[in-house]
Amino acid sequence: MRRRKIITLTTDFGLRDSYVAEMKAVILSICPDAYIVDISHEVRKFDIRMGAFLLFRASRFFPKGTIHVAVVDPGVGTERRPIVIETVRSFYVGPDNGVLIPSARRDGIKHVYLINNPRYMLKEISRTFHGRDIFSPAAAYLARGIPPSEFGPEIFDPVSPSFAEPIISGNSIEGEIIYVDDFGNLITNIKHEDLELMGIREGSYLTVKIGKERLMLKMCRAYGEVQVNNPLAIIGSCGLLEISVNQGDASKSFGANVGEKIFIYK
């Protein structure tokens, strides 16, 4: 018996309109036994960083062979390319704007293909809804076993956004804030491996520069290692550096938000 293929959806559509339902209808009309999982449809409008982060946070827990569709696509209808990325573990389908790259790189990218074969799209392609007309069919055909190489030619220059990787130079790291959670924690694109390369581990102290703020913070194992309302650094549940305030709101405390640069010094 063939295992049902899992297809995940991450979008900035919200749930009040029928967009998500239309994507699911297209997928199921092509691959009726697909199992569709919603990661999130509450990505802030046009916020590629947030979409990339939510996909990055969730995708690693899905089984091997899962097909991830992410549609945060402010460039829809332009020359921005629709792509499918084949990785060691999974497939990623969406716009070539960087939303797929952090997750795909973590999985290990094998190939990236342009989606331009009309056989694997809807017959009529709208200018404004490639999530339904291009990405959903591609995911459904992948679930049916169509090789991604059938969708179009291989490409070797997918868009790599600034938030995909921090810049490491000597004893400093330049990163970005890629997400602010509901507690006000500042989640960065700096991985624990990046810090270990500099010799920064739990219990170490590091200097953090955010905007005009320059802080000396302890790398903690738990928020409660510092007094209430005191700042700290911690590796969060996705393996990324967070700047936090114990029982407080780091975003408000430091006036920092998504997209802001952060500098780490040993």
JOPENOR-V66824 format. One record per residue. N is the residue number from 1. SS is DSSP state (alpha for helix, beta for strand, coil for the rest). PSI is psi in degrees with one decimal (none if undefined). D_LAST is the distance of its C-alpha to the last C-alpha in Angstrom with 2 decimals. Layout:
BEGIN
n ss psi d_last
N SS PSI D_LAST
N SS PSI D_LAST
END
This chain:
BEGIN
n ss psi d_last
1 coil 129.0 54.68
2 coil 133.9 51.94
3 coil 141.0 48.83
4 coil 135.4 48.25
5 coil 136.3 45.43
6 beta 132.1 42.71
7 beta 124.7 41.82
8 beta 153.7 39.11
9 beta 130.0 39.08
10 beta 118.8 36.27
11 beta 169.7 37.54
12 coil 29.1 37.40
13 coil -24.5 41.17
14 coil 179.7 41.46
15 coil 2.7 44.33
16 coil -27.3 47.10
17 coil 177.8 48.30
18 coil 7.4 49.67
19 alpha -48.0 47.07
20 alpha -40.9 45.48
21 alpha -38.6 48.96
22 alpha -40.8 50.09
23 alpha -45.2 47.22
24 alpha -38.1 48.09
25 alpha -41.4 51.78
26 alpha -45.7 51.19
27 alpha -47.6 49.15
28 alpha -25.9 51.80
29 alpha -26.7 54.66
30 alpha -38.3 53.31
31 coil 83.6 51.92
32 coil -24.3 53.67
33 coil 12.4 51.99
34 coil 146.3 48.40
35 beta 112.0 46.32
36 beta 129.2 44.35
37 beta 128.7 41.29
38 beta 117.0 39.86
39 beta -56.0 36.07
40 beta 142.4 36.13
41 coil 16.5 38.35
42 coil 23.8 36.57
43 coil 138.2 33.87
44 coil 141.3 33.80
45 coil 127.2 36.17
46 coil 10.5 34.78
47 coil 88.7 31.19
48 alpha -39.5 30.13
49 alpha -46.9 26.53
50 alpha -43.3 27.96
51 alpha -43.1 30.51
52 alpha -40.7 28.03
53 alpha -46.2 25.84
54 alpha -37.5 28.92
55 alpha -43.5 30.21
56 alpha -42.0 26.91
57 alpha -38.5 26.85
58 alpha -31.8 30.47
59 alpha -30.9 31.44
60 coil -16.4 29.90
61 coil -5.6 32.26
62 coil 156.8 35.42
63 coil 157.9 37.57
64 coil 138.4 37.49
65 coil -4.4 39.67
66 coil 146.0 38.94
67 beta 117.9 39.42
68 beta 124.1 37.00
69 beta 125.6 38.30
70 beta 124.5 36.06
71 beta 86.0 37.79
72 coil 99.7 35.66
73 coil 65.4 37.44
74 coil -16.9 37.68
75 coil 14.7 38.90
76 coil 136.5 41.86
77 coil -8.5 44.94
78 coil -164.8 43.15
79 coil 2.1 42.45
80 coil 136.5 39.35
81 coil 142.3 40.00
82 beta 134.0 40.68
83 beta 160.8 39.05
84 beta 132.0 38.87
85 beta 125.7 35.99
86 beta 123.0 36.86
87 beta 179.0 34.04
88 coil -33.0 34.13
89 coil -35.5 34.58
90 coil -175.1 35.98
91 beta 145.8 37.29
92 beta 128.3 35.87
93 beta 131.9 38.33
94 beta -166.5 37.75
95 beta 150.6 37.12
96 coil 69.2 35.10
97 coil 9.1 32.66
98 coil -12.0 29.50
99 coil -26.5 30.31
100 coil -20.2 30.90
101 alpha -46.9 28.16
102 alpha -43.8 25.17
103 alpha -42.8 27.59
104 alpha -39.9 29.48
105 alpha -40.6 26.51
106 alpha -38.0 25.41
107 alpha -27.1 29.05
108 coil 97.1 29.33
109 beta 130.4 31.41
110 beta -50.6 34.70
111 beta 152.5 36.70
112 beta 129.1 36.85
113 beta 140.4 40.36
114 beta 141.1 41.86
115 coil 102.9 44.26
116 coil 8.4 47.40
117 coil 112.0 50.23
118 alpha -17.1 52.60
119 alpha -27.0 53.92
120 alpha 28.8 50.82
121 coil 170.1 50.68
122 coil 157.7 53.05
123 coil -36.8 56.08
124 coil 122.8 55.27
125 coil 116.9 51.74
126 coil 162.0 50.98
127 coil -14.1 48.86
128 coil -2.8 46.81
129 coil 68.4 46.42
130 alpha -19.8 45.06
131 alpha -40.5 43.64
132 alpha -42.0 47.24
133 alpha -23.2 48.86
134 alpha -52.6 46.41
135 alpha -42.3 43.48
136 alpha -46.2 45.57
137 alpha -41.8 48.22
138 alpha -45.4 45.68
139 alpha -41.9 44.11
140 alpha -40.5 47.59
141 alpha -34.6 48.74
142 alpha -42.6 45.68
143 alpha -27.4 46.63
144 coil -4.1 50.11
145 coil 7.3 48.81
146 coil 127.3 48.97
147 coil 141.6 46.50
148 alpha -24.1 43.91
149 alpha -16.2 45.12
150 alpha -17.3 48.35
151 coil -25.2 46.75
152 coil -176.1 46.14
153 coil 153.4 44.62
154 beta 140.7 41.23
155 coil 157.6 38.62
156 coil 11.4 35.50
157 coil 50.4 33.66
158 coil 150.6 32.81
159 coil 127.2 30.83
160 coil 104.1 27.08
161 coil 163.5 25.66
162 alpha -29.6 22.34
163 alpha -3.2 21.29
164 alpha -38.0 22.06
165 coil 139.3 18.81
166 coil 166.7 15.38
167 beta 119.1 14.51
168 beta 126.9 11.83
169 beta 110.8 11.44
170 coil -120.1 9.63
171 coil 29.0 5.86
172 beta 155.0 6.72
173 beta 130.4 9.12
174 beta 118.3 12.23
175 beta -168.2 14.27
176 beta 151.9 17.27
177 beta 120.6 18.80
178 beta -10.8 21.64
179 beta 143.7 23.37
180 beta 117.2 23.98
181 coil -178.3 25.93
182 coil -14.7 28.76
183 coil -2.9 26.60
184 coil 9.8 24.44
185 coil 137.2 21.32
186 beta 106.3 19.19
187 beta 128.0 18.91
188 beta 174.6 16.76
189 beta 15.7 17.28
190 beta 120.1 13.93
191 beta 160.0 15.02
192 alpha -30.5 13.80
193 alpha -34.3 14.30
194 alpha -41.2 11.86
195 alpha -38.7 9.02
196 alpha -31.9 10.70
197 alpha -27.9 10.70
198 coil 1.2 6.99
199 coil 17.6 7.95
200 coil 119.2 7.09
201 coil 176.3 10.59
202 coil 132.9 12.97
203 coil -19.2 12.73
204 coil 162.7 8.97
205 beta 144.3 7.51
206 beta 154.0 5.13
207 beta 130.6 6.26
208 beta 129.5 8.97
209 beta 119.8 11.59
210 beta 112.6 14.99
211 coil -124.6 17.89
212 coil -5.9 18.24
213 beta 135.4 16.20
214 beta 117.6 12.82
215 beta 144.7 11.80
216 beta 112.5 9.84
217 beta 148.7 10.61
218 beta 138.2 11.31
219 beta 105.4 11.36
220 beta 161.0 15.12
221 coil -23.3 18.02
222 coil 152.5 20.42
223 alpha -34.9 20.78
224 alpha 3.0 22.85
225 alpha -13.1 20.17
226 coil 163.1 19.78
227 coil 155.2 22.79
228 coil 136.4 24.77
229 coil 7.4 23.61
230 coil 146.4 20.06
231 beta 159.8 17.12
232 beta 167.0 14.84
233 beta 144.5 12.90
234 beta 149.2 14.95
235 beta 118.6 16.03
236 coil -171.2 19.50
237 coil -16.4 22.75
238 coil 7.4 22.26
239 coil 17.9 19.04
240 beta 150.8 17.05
241 beta 130.7 14.24
242 beta 141.7 16.06
243 beta 122.0 15.38
244 beta 168.3 18.29
245 beta 124.6 20.29
246 coil 116.2 22.25
247 coil 28.4 25.85
248 coil -166.6 25.03
249 coil 103.4 24.39
250 alpha -34.3 20.93
251 alpha -44.4 22.62
252 alpha -39.2 25.00
253 alpha -38.4 22.68
254 alpha 5.0 20.39
255 coil 37.1 23.17
256 coil 149.5 21.34
257 coil -179.7 23.18
258 coil 136.4 23.41
259 coil -13.2 22.52
260 coil 143.2 20.06
261 beta 148.1 16.90
262 beta 137.2 13.50
263 beta 133.5 10.23
264 beta 130.4 6.80
265 beta 141.2 3.78
266 coil none 0.00
END
